[in-house]
Amino acid sequence: MPECKSGPELRQLPDMVLDGDEPVFNEPWEAQAFAMTVSLYEKGQFTWDEWASALTAEIHSGEIRDYYRHWLIALEKLVTAKNLTSAGALNQREQDWHDAAARTPHGEPIEL
């Protein structure tokens, strides 16, 4: 997990569940989405205030989702708004993952 002590202020994020100063994850993909976000922030692709605003907007969008689904959608919207990728590229990657999962035997790691 990325080092956060000198980085982003996690308490600034709406509904973030923390154990002490560390985020709580229920699934591995949640930790990966978290790590991608922190990595992009650390690379200067967006400010932490921009991220907090994007996540807040998604959480208050009226859509009923679990926390990290909101997180992932907010990240997708922010990276497309910042022209870091396109919606089409994200959709293609999602389809690639679905295709890879469909051809992967149960219990085996999914490879693209």
Buried (B, 14 or more C-beta within 10 A) or exposed (E): EBEBEEEBEBEEBEEBEEEEEEBEBEEEEBBEBBEBBBEBBEEEBBEBEBBBBBBBBBBEEEEEEEBBBBBBBBBBBBBBEEEEEEEEEBEEEEEEEEEEEEEEEEEEEEEE
